Protein backbone atom coordinates (compact mmCIF):
# COMPACT_ATOMS: atom_id res chain seq x y z
CA UNK A 1 0.00 0.00 0.00
CA UNK A 2 1.05 3.61 -0.47
CA UNK A 3 0.22 6.42 1.93
CA UNK A 4 -0.56 9.72 0.29
CA UNK A 5 -0.55 13.18 1.87
CA UNK A 6 -1.65 15.53 -0.88
CA UNK A 7 -0.80 19.13 -0.06
CA UNK A 8 -1.06 20.48 -3.63
CA UNK A 9 -4.57 19.10 -3.93
CA UNK A 10 -5.55 21.26 -0.95
CA UNK A 11 -4.65 24.47 -2.80
CA UNK A 12 -7.39 26.45 -4.64
CA UNK A 13 -9.07 24.29 -7.25
CA UNK A 14 -8.27 26.64 -10.14
CA UNK A 15 -4.64 25.51 -9.86
CA UNK A 16 -5.43 22.10 -11.34
CA UNK A 17 -8.04 19.89 -12.95
CA UNK A 18 -9.04 16.67 -11.27
CA UNK A 19 -9.32 13.55 -13.39
CA UNK A 20 -8.59 9.87 -13.70
CA UNK A 21 -5.81 8.18 -15.67
CA UNK A 22 -6.89 6.09 -18.65
CA UNK A 23 -6.98 2.35 -18.16
CA UNK A 24 -4.64 0.29 -20.34
CA UNK A 25 -5.20 -3.20 -21.75
CA UNK A 26 -2.08 -5.20 -20.87
CA UNK A 27 0.28 -3.52 -18.38
CA UNK A 28 3.67 -5.09 -17.92
CA UNK A 29 6.42 -3.88 -15.60
CA UNK A 30 9.58 -2.97 -17.51
CA UNK A 31 11.56 -1.53 -14.63
CA UNK A 32 11.04 -0.83 -10.95
CA UNK A 33 13.50 1.40 -9.13
CA UNK A 34 13.83 -0.47 -5.86
CA UNK A 35 16.43 1.84 -4.24
CA UNK A 36 14.22 4.86 -4.95
CA UNK A 37 11.15 3.06 -3.62
CA UNK A 38 13.02 2.34 -0.40
CA UNK A 39 14.17 5.98 -0.21
CA UNK A 40 10.51 6.99 -0.37
CA UNK A 41 9.51 4.47 2.28
CA UNK A 42 7.31 2.54 -0.15
CA UNK A 43 6.53 -1.15 0.04
CA UNK A 44 8.61 -2.58 -2.80
CA UNK A 45 6.83 -5.93 -2.81
CA UNK A 46 3.45 -4.18 -3.05
CA UNK A 47 4.67 -2.03 -5.94
CA UNK A 48 5.93 -5.11 -7.78
CA UNK A 49 2.66 -6.97 -7.20
CA UNK A 50 -0.72 -6.76 -8.94
CA UNK A 51 -2.02 -3.78 -6.93
CA UNK A 52 1.19 -1.84 -7.45
CA UNK A 53 1.18 -2.53 -11.17
CA UNK A 54 -2.45 -1.40 -11.34
CA UNK A 55 -1.44 1.96 -9.85
CA UNK A 56 1.71 2.33 -11.95
CA UNK A 57 -0.30 1.73 -15.11
CA UNK A 58 -3.21 3.97 -14.11
CA UNK A 59 -5.65 1.07 -14.04
CA UNK A 60 -6.61 1.50 -10.37
CA UNK A 61 -6.00 4.20 -7.81
CA UNK A 62 -5.22 3.17 -4.22
CA UNK A 63 -6.98 4.87 -1.31
CA UNK A 64 -5.69 8.38 -0.71
CA UNK A 65 -4.72 9.12 -4.31
CA UNK A 66 -6.13 12.37 -5.69
CA UNK A 67 -5.29 12.40 -9.41
CA UNK A 68 -4.98 15.84 -10.93
CA UNK A 69 -3.40 17.66 -13.84
CA UNK A 70 -1.57 20.84 -12.89
CA UNK A 71 -2.23 24.11 -14.66
CA UNK A 72 0.66 26.16 -16.01
CA UNK A 73 1.61 28.49 -18.83
CA UNK A 74 5.01 29.06 -20.37
CA UNK A 75 7.39 30.70 -22.79
CA UNK A 76 8.19 28.12 -25.46
CA UNK A 77 11.25 29.11 -27.48
CA UNK A 78 10.57 32.67 -26.38
CA UNK A 79 6.89 32.80 -27.36
CA UNK A 80 4.36 32.99 -24.55
CA UNK A 81 1.52 30.46 -24.35
CA UNK A 82 -0.98 31.44 -21.61
CA UNK A 83 -2.31 27.92 -21.05
CA UNK A 84 -0.34 24.69 -21.25
CA UNK A 85 -0.72 22.40 -18.23
CA UNK A 86 -0.24 18.68 -17.78
CA UNK A 87 -1.47 17.40 -21.12
CA UNK A 88 -0.24 13.85 -20.70
CA UNK A 89 0.51 13.48 -17.02
CA UNK A 90 -1.36 13.15 -13.76
CA UNK A 91 -0.13 13.83 -10.27
CA UNK A 92 -1.47 10.92 -8.22
CA UNK A 93 -0.48 12.48 -4.92
CA UNK A 94 2.41 13.06 -2.57
CA UNK A 95 4.31 10.80 -0.20
CA UNK A 96 6.39 11.77 2.79
CA UNK A 97 9.63 9.80 3.03
CA UNK A 98 10.97 8.44 6.33
CA UNK A 99 13.25 11.49 6.66
CA UNK A 100 10.29 13.88 6.28
CA UNK A 101 11.01 14.92 2.67
CA UNK A 102 7.92 15.27 0.49
CA UNK A 103 7.72 13.93 -3.07
CA UNK A 104 5.22 13.97 -5.91
CA UNK A 105 4.18 10.70 -7.54
CA UNK A 106 3.16 11.37 -11.14
CA UNK A 107 2.17 9.18 -14.06
CA UNK A 108 3.52 10.48 -17.36
CA UNK A 109 1.74 9.19 -20.44
CA UNK A 110 -1.46 8.34 -18.60
CA UNK A 111 -3.98 9.78 -21.08
CA UNK A 112 -5.90 12.92 -21.92
CA UNK A 113 -6.53 15.74 -19.46
CA UNK A 114 -8.34 19.08 -19.85
CA UNK A 115 -4.92 20.49 -20.87
CA UNK A 116 -4.22 17.98 -23.65
CA UNK A 117 -5.46 20.23 -26.45
CA UNK A 118 -5.32 18.02 -29.57
CA UNK A 119 -3.01 15.39 -28.06
CA UNK A 120 -3.83 11.87 -26.92
CA UNK A 121 -2.06 12.25 -23.58
CA UNK A 122 -0.06 9.10 -24.17
CA UNK A 123 3.64 8.28 -24.23
CA UNK A 124 5.42 5.73 -26.33
CA UNK A 125 8.17 3.45 -25.12
CA UNK A 126 11.15 5.43 -26.41
CA UNK A 127 10.79 8.66 -24.41
CA UNK A 128 9.88 6.68 -21.28
CA UNK A 129 13.08 4.61 -21.46
CA UNK A 130 15.16 7.68 -22.32
CA UNK A 131 13.90 9.65 -19.32
CA UNK A 132 14.29 6.68 -16.99
CA UNK A 133 17.92 6.15 -18.06
CA UNK A 134 19.01 9.79 -18.16
CA UNK A 135 17.31 10.88 -14.93
CA UNK A 136 18.79 7.94 -13.01
CA UNK A 137 22.26 8.72 -14.35
CA UNK A 138 21.79 12.31 -13.22
CA UNK A 139 20.75 11.12 -9.76
CA UNK A 140 23.84 8.90 -9.61
CA UNK A 141 25.97 11.97 -10.40
CA UNK A 142 24.25 13.97 -7.63
CA UNK A 143 22.50 16.32 -10.05
CA UNK A 144 19.18 17.68 -8.70
CA UNK A 145 16.63 15.82 -10.78
CA UNK A 146 13.25 14.22 -11.04
CA UNK A 147 13.54 10.44 -11.06
CA UNK A 148 11.91 7.37 -12.51
CA UNK A 149 10.20 5.06 -10.05
CA UNK A 150 8.86 2.68 -12.68
CA UNK A 151 8.43 2.15 -16.40
CA UNK A 152 5.42 0.16 -17.56
CA UNK A 153 4.50 -1.11 -21.01
CA UNK A 154 0.78 -0.58 -21.55
CA UNK A 155 -0.02 -3.02 -24.35
CA UNK A 156 -1.38 -0.13 -26.41
CA UNK A 157 -0.36 1.06 -29.84
CA UNK A 158 0.46 4.77 -29.88
CA UNK A 159 0.28 6.61 -33.17
CA UNK A 160 2.81 9.27 -34.02
CA UNK A 161 4.33 9.21 -37.50
CA UNK A 162 4.18 5.41 -37.19
CA UNK A 163 2.54 2.94 -34.79
CA UNK A 164 4.59 2.64 -31.60
CA UNK A 165 4.36 0.65 -28.35
CA UNK A 166 2.79 2.56 -25.47
CA UNK A 167 4.36 3.06 -22.05
CA UNK A 168 3.97 5.04 -18.82
CA UNK A 169 6.68 6.53 -16.62
CA UNK A 170 6.08 6.97 -12.90
CA UNK A 171 8.01 10.14 -12.13
CA UNK A 172 9.10 11.25 -8.68
CA UNK A 173 9.80 14.93 -8.02
CA UNK A 174 10.32 17.22 -5.08
CA UNK A 175 7.40 18.93 -6.80
CA UNK A 176 6.22 19.64 -10.32
CA UNK A 177 5.77 23.39 -9.73
CA UNK A 178 7.36 25.36 -12.54
CA UNK A 179 8.11 28.94 -13.52
CA UNK A 180 5.21 28.41 -15.89
CA UNK A 181 2.95 27.62 -12.94
CA UNK A 182 3.54 31.15 -11.69
CA UNK A 183 3.06 32.57 -15.16
CA UNK A 184 -0.37 30.92 -15.46
CA UNK A 185 -1.69 33.02 -12.58
CA UNK A 186 0.38 36.15 -13.21
CA UNK A 187 -0.98 36.59 -16.73
CA UNK A 188 -4.51 36.34 -15.30
CA UNK A 189 -3.80 38.90 -12.58
CA UNK A 190 -4.65 36.27 -9.94
CA UNK A 191 -2.66 37.64 -7.02
CA UNK A 192 -4.52 35.48 -4.53
CA UNK A 193 -3.40 32.32 -6.31
CA UNK A 194 0.17 33.64 -6.61
CA UNK A 195 0.24 34.28 -2.88
CA UNK A 196 -1.13 30.83 -2.04
CA UNK A 197 1.35 29.21 -4.40
CA UNK A 198 4.25 31.17 -2.93
CA UNK A 199 3.33 30.23 0.62
CA UNK A 200 3.11 26.60 -0.47
CA UNK A 201 6.49 26.67 -2.25
CA UNK A 202 8.29 28.35 0.63
CA UNK A 203 6.90 25.86 3.13
CA UNK A 204 7.69 22.92 0.89
CA UNK A 205 11.08 23.81 -0.62
CA UNK A 206 12.65 26.87 1.00
CA UNK A 207 11.44 27.22 4.61
CA UNK A 208 14.23 29.69 5.38
CA UNK A 209 13.21 32.06 2.59
CA UNK A 210 11.90 35.40 3.80
CA UNK A 211 8.91 36.14 1.59
CA UNK A 212 8.78 36.40 -2.22
CA UNK A 213 12.18 38.10 -2.57
CA UNK A 214 13.80 35.45 -0.39
CA UNK A 215 12.14 32.80 -2.55
CA UNK A 216 13.48 34.41 -5.71
CA UNK A 217 17.02 34.42 -4.33
CA UNK A 218 16.72 30.80 -3.24
CA UNK A 219 15.50 29.68 -6.66
CA UNK A 220 18.30 31.62 -8.35
CA UNK A 221 20.87 29.81 -6.22
CA UNK A 222 19.24 26.43 -6.83
CA UNK A 223 19.16 26.94 -10.59
CA UNK A 224 22.79 28.09 -10.67
CA UNK A 225 23.82 24.84 -8.99
CA UNK A 226 21.78 22.71 -11.36
CA UNK A 227 22.89 24.42 -14.57
CA UNK A 228 26.57 24.13 -13.63
CA UNK A 229 26.03 20.41 -13.09
CA UNK A 230 24.64 20.22 -16.63
CA UNK A 231 27.57 22.13 -18.08
CA UNK A 232 30.12 19.97 -16.28
CA UNK A 233 28.58 16.80 -17.71
CA UNK A 234 28.17 18.04 -21.28
CA UNK A 235 24.41 17.77 -20.88
CA UNK A 236 22.03 19.66 -23.15
CA UNK A 237 18.46 19.86 -21.91
CA UNK A 238 17.05 20.78 -25.29
CA UNK A 239 13.83 22.55 -24.24
CA UNK A 240 14.56 25.08 -21.50
CA UNK A 241 11.13 26.66 -21.80
CA UNK A 242 9.78 28.32 -18.66
CA UNK A 243 7.29 25.48 -18.25
CA UNK A 244 10.30 23.13 -18.04
CA UNK A 245 12.10 24.96 -15.23
CA UNK A 246 11.21 23.56 -11.82
CA UNK A 247 11.00 25.94 -8.87
CA UNK A 248 12.64 23.25 -6.74
CA UNK A 249 15.82 23.47 -8.86
CA UNK A 250 15.45 19.91 -10.10
CA UNK A 251 16.12 18.97 -13.72
CA UNK A 252 12.70 18.21 -15.18
CA UNK A 253 11.16 17.14 -18.50
CA UNK A 254 13.78 15.05 -20.26
CA UNK A 255 12.52 15.33 -23.82
CA UNK A 256 15.07 15.77 -26.63
CA UNK A 257 17.90 15.93 -24.10
CA UNK A 258 21.35 14.54 -24.91
CA UNK A 259 24.96 14.41 -23.78
CA UNK A 260 27.74 15.58 -26.05
CA UNK A 261 30.22 13.12 -27.48
CA UNK A 262 32.67 15.34 -29.38
CA UNK A 263 32.79 18.68 -27.58
CA UNK A 264 31.67 21.90 -29.16
CA UNK A 265 30.04 24.67 -27.12
CA UNK A 266 27.33 25.37 -29.71
CA UNK A 267 26.13 21.78 -29.85
CA UNK A 268 22.39 21.26 -30.28
CA UNK A 269 20.54 17.95 -30.58
CA UNK A 270 16.87 18.88 -30.24
CA UNK A 271 15.11 18.59 -33.58
CA UNK A 272 12.87 21.54 -32.69
CA UNK A 273 15.69 23.88 -31.64
CA UNK A 274 16.45 25.06 -35.15
CA UNK A 275 18.24 28.27 -34.14
CA UNK A 276 20.32 26.95 -31.25
CA UNK A 277 18.45 28.85 -28.56
CA UNK A 278 19.12 26.04 -26.08
CA UNK A 279 22.63 25.05 -27.18
CA UNK A 280 25.04 23.90 -24.45
CA UNK A 281 26.76 27.27 -24.24
CA UNK A 282 23.47 29.18 -24.03
CA UNK A 283 21.97 27.33 -21.08
CA UNK A 284 23.19 29.77 -18.37
CA UNK A 285 21.82 32.76 -20.29
CA UNK A 286 18.48 31.05 -20.80
CA UNK A 287 18.34 30.29 -17.09
CA UNK A 288 18.69 34.02 -16.40
CA UNK A 289 15.94 34.78 -18.94
CA UNK A 290 13.62 32.24 -17.31
CA UNK A 291 14.39 33.56 -13.84
CA UNK A 292 13.53 37.07 -15.00
CA UNK A 293 10.08 35.76 -15.98
CA UNK A 294 9.75 34.21 -12.51
CA UNK A 295 10.78 37.47 -10.87
CA UNK A 296 8.15 39.34 -12.88
CA UNK A 297 5.47 37.02 -11.49
CA UNK A 298 6.56 37.72 -7.91
CA UNK A 299 6.59 41.52 -8.13
CA UNK A 300 2.85 41.92 -7.33
CA UNK A 301 3.52 40.17 -4.01
CA UNK A 302 6.43 42.41 -3.01
CA UNK A 303 4.79 45.64 -1.87
CA UNK A 304 5.73 48.97 -3.41
CA UNK A 305 6.07 48.22 -7.12
CA UNK A 306 9.02 50.50 -7.89
CA UNK A 307 11.00 49.11 -4.98
CA UNK A 308 9.92 45.58 -5.89
CA UNK A 309 11.09 45.95 -9.48
CA UNK A 310 14.44 47.29 -8.30
CA UNK A 311 14.91 44.45 -5.79
CA UNK A 312 13.83 41.75 -8.24
CA UNK A 313 16.11 43.15 -10.95
CA UNK A 314 19.03 43.19 -8.54
CA UNK A 315 18.31 39.58 -7.57
CA UNK A 316 18.19 38.37 -11.18
CA UNK A 317 21.39 40.26 -11.95
CA UNK A 318 23.08 38.32 -9.14
CA UNK A 319 22.76 35.06 -11.09
CA UNK A 320 25.99 35.38 -13.12
CA UNK A 321 28.16 35.79 -10.01
CA UNK A 322 26.49 32.83 -8.28
CA UNK A 323 26.75 30.75 -11.45
CA UNK A 324 30.40 31.63 -12.09
CA UNK A 325 31.38 30.63 -8.55
CA UNK A 326 29.57 27.30 -8.95
CA UNK A 327 31.11 26.78 -12.41
CA UNK A 328 34.62 27.38 -11.13
CA UNK A 329 34.18 24.94 -8.25
CA UNK A 330 32.72 22.25 -10.52
CA UNK A 331 35.25 22.49 -13.34
CA UNK A 332 38.12 22.83 -10.90
CA UNK A 333 37.00 19.55 -9.32
CA UNK A 334 37.18 17.97 -12.79
CA UNK A 335 40.85 19.07 -12.84
CA UNK A 336 41.51 17.76 -9.34
CA UNK A 337 41.63 21.17 -7.67
CA UNK A 338 39.88 21.14 -4.33
CA UNK A 339 40.39 24.83 -3.50
CA UNK A 340 40.36 26.77 -6.75
CA UNK A 341 41.51 30.31 -7.32
CA UNK A 342 40.26 32.59 -10.07
CA UNK A 343 43.23 31.76 -12.30
CA UNK A 344 42.02 28.17 -12.49
CA UNK A 345 39.02 29.33 -14.52
CA UNK A 346 41.33 30.20 -17.41
CA UNK A 347 42.91 26.77 -17.22
CA UNK A 348 39.55 25.00 -17.47
CA UNK A 349 38.43 27.31 -20.29
CA UNK A 350 41.72 26.69 -22.12
CA UNK A 351 41.09 22.95 -22.03
CA UNK A 352 37.58 23.43 -23.39
CA UNK A 353 38.91 25.54 -26.26
CA UNK A 354 41.42 22.92 -27.41
CA UNK A 355 38.79 20.19 -26.96
CA UNK A 356 36.42 22.09 -29.23
CA UNK A 357 39.11 22.65 -31.85
CA UNK A 358 40.02 18.96 -31.85
CA UNK A 359 36.51 17.58 -31.47
CA UNK A 360 37.72 15.69 -28.42
CA UNK A 361 35.20 13.56 -26.56
CA UNK A 362 33.91 15.52 -23.57
CA UNK A 363 33.48 12.67 -21.10
CA UNK A 364 36.52 10.62 -22.11
CA UNK A 365 38.85 13.64 -22.05
CA UNK A 366 37.99 14.64 -18.50
CA UNK A 367 37.91 11.04 -17.23
CA UNK A 368 41.26 10.47 -18.92
CA UNK A 369 43.01 13.29 -17.08
CA UNK A 370 43.35 11.06 -14.04
CA UNK A 371 44.71 7.95 -15.79
CA UNK A 372 46.76 9.59 -18.53
CA UNK A 373 44.51 8.61 -21.44
CA UNK A 374 43.14 12.07 -22.22
CA UNK A 375 45.94 12.70 -24.70
CA UNK A 376 44.63 9.96 -26.96
CA UNK A 377 41.42 11.95 -27.56
CA UNK A 378 43.41 14.46 -29.67
CA UNK A 379 44.49 13.65 -33.23
CA UNK A 380 47.23 16.27 -32.81
CA UNK A 381 48.10 16.13 -29.11
CA UNK A 382 50.65 18.97 -29.12
CA UNK A 383 48.24 21.61 -27.76
CA UNK A 384 46.97 19.19 -25.14
CA UNK A 385 50.58 18.51 -24.09
CA UNK A 386 51.12 22.24 -23.55
CA UNK A 387 47.94 22.46 -21.48
CA UNK A 388 48.88 19.37 -19.49
CA UNK A 389 52.33 20.73 -18.67
CA UNK A 390 50.86 23.94 -17.27
CA UNK A 391 48.09 22.04 -15.45
CA UNK A 392 50.54 19.68 -13.75
CA UNK A 393 52.75 22.62 -12.80
CA UNK A 394 49.71 24.18 -11.09
CA UNK A 395 48.50 20.86 -9.65
CA UNK A 396 51.43 18.48 -9.22
CA UNK A 397 49.26 16.16 -7.12
CA UNK A 398 45.66 16.43 -8.32
CA UNK A 399 42.98 15.17 -5.96
CA UNK A 400 42.16 11.89 -7.69
CA UNK A 401 39.20 11.12 -5.45
CA UNK A 402 37.70 14.51 -6.28
CA UNK A 403 38.27 13.92 -9.98
CA UNK A 404 36.66 10.49 -9.79
CA UNK A 405 33.53 12.01 -8.26
CA UNK A 406 33.37 14.84 -10.81
CA UNK A 407 34.21 12.89 -13.97
CA UNK A 408 31.98 9.94 -14.87
CA UNK A 409 33.55 7.14 -16.85
CA UNK A 410 30.25 6.55 -18.61
CA UNK A 411 27.27 8.64 -19.64
CA UNK A 412 24.00 7.55 -21.30
CA UNK A 413 25.38 8.08 -24.78
CA UNK A 414 22.85 8.91 -27.43
CA UNK A 415 23.66 5.95 -29.68
CA UNK A 416 23.42 3.55 -26.75
CA UNK A 417 20.03 4.91 -25.72
CA UNK A 418 18.75 4.64 -29.27
CA UNK A 419 20.03 1.08 -29.55
CA UNK A 420 18.33 0.13 -26.28
CA UNK A 421 15.05 1.67 -27.45
CA UNK A 422 15.25 -0.10 -30.81
CA UNK A 423 15.82 -3.45 -29.09
CA UNK A 424 12.99 -2.81 -26.63
CA UNK A 425 10.61 -2.15 -29.51
CA UNK A 426 11.41 -5.67 -30.70
CA UNK A 427 10.74 -7.11 -27.24
CA UNK A 428 14.39 -7.33 -26.13
CA UNK A 429 14.89 -5.37 -22.89
CA UNK A 430 18.37 -6.72 -22.12
CA UNK A 431 20.23 -3.75 -23.74
CA UNK A 432 18.11 -1.34 -21.69
CA UNK A 433 18.83 -3.13 -18.43
CA UNK A 434 22.54 -3.47 -19.25
CA UNK A 435 22.80 0.25 -20.04
CA UNK A 436 20.86 1.13 -16.91
CA UNK A 437 23.28 -0.88 -14.74
CA UNK A 438 26.29 0.81 -16.34
CA UNK A 439 25.08 4.42 -16.18
CA UNK A 440 23.74 4.23 -12.63
CA UNK A 441 27.27 3.32 -11.50
CA UNK A 442 28.98 5.91 -13.68
CA UNK A 443 32.16 6.29 -11.63
CA UNK A 444 33.03 2.60 -11.36
CA UNK A 445 35.82 1.32 -13.61
CA UNK A 446 34.60 -2.15 -14.59
CA UNK A 447 35.90 -4.00 -17.67
CA UNK A 448 32.49 -5.43 -18.56
CA UNK A 449 31.25 -1.87 -19.05
CA UNK A 450 34.14 -0.63 -21.22
CA UNK A 451 31.98 -0.66 -24.36
CA UNK A 452 29.55 1.78 -22.74
CA UNK A 453 32.40 4.28 -22.28
CA UNK A 454 33.35 4.20 -25.96
CA UNK A 455 32.55 7.12 -28.20
CA UNK A 456 30.27 6.33 -31.13
CA UNK A 457 31.70 5.30 -34.45
CA UNK A 458 30.88 7.78 -37.24
CA UNK A 459 27.97 5.65 -38.42
CA UNK A 460 26.57 5.47 -34.86
CA UNK A 461 26.45 9.20 -34.17
CA UNK A 462 23.06 10.60 -33.23
CA UNK A 463 22.67 14.11 -34.59
CA UNK A 464 19.08 14.86 -33.60
CA UNK A 465 16.83 13.93 -30.68
CA UNK A 466 13.07 14.27 -30.46
CA UNK A 467 10.45 15.19 -27.89
CA UNK A 468 8.34 12.09 -28.46
CA UNK A 469 5.09 13.85 -27.59
Secondary structure as UniProt FT lines:
FT   HELIX           8..10
FT   HELIX           13..15
FT   STRAND          16..18
FT   STRAND          28..32
FT   HELIX           34..39
FT   TURN            40..41
FT   HELIX           44..48
FT   HELIX           50..56
FT   TURN            57..58
FT   TURN            63..64
FT   STRAND          68..70
FT   STRAND          74..76
FT   TURN            77..78
FT   STRAND          79..81
FT   STRAND          89..96
FT   TURN            98..99
FT   STRAND          102..108
FT   TURN            114..115
FT   TURN            117..118
FT   STRAND          122..124
FT   HELIX           125..140
FT   TURN            141..142
FT   STRAND          147..159
FT   STRAND          163..173
FT   HELIX           179..186
FT   TURN            187..189
FT   HELIX           191..205
FT   TURN            207..208
FT   HELIX           211..233
FT   STRAND          235..236
FT   HELIX           242..244
FT   TURN            247..248
FT   STRAND          258..259
FT   TURN            265..266
FT   TURN            271..272
FT   TURN            274..275
FT   TURN            277..278
FT   HELIX           280..282
FT   HELIX           283..298
FT   HELIX           299..301
FT   HELIX           305..317
FT   HELIX           319..334
FT   TURN            335..336
FT   HELIX           343..358
FT   HELIX           362..371
FT   HELIX           374..377
FT   HELIX           382..394
FT   TURN            396..397
FT   HELIX           400..406
FT   HELIX           414..425
FT   TURN            426..427
FT   HELIX           430..439
FT   TURN            440..443
FT   HELIX           447..449
FT   HELIX           450..453
FT   HELIX           458..460
//
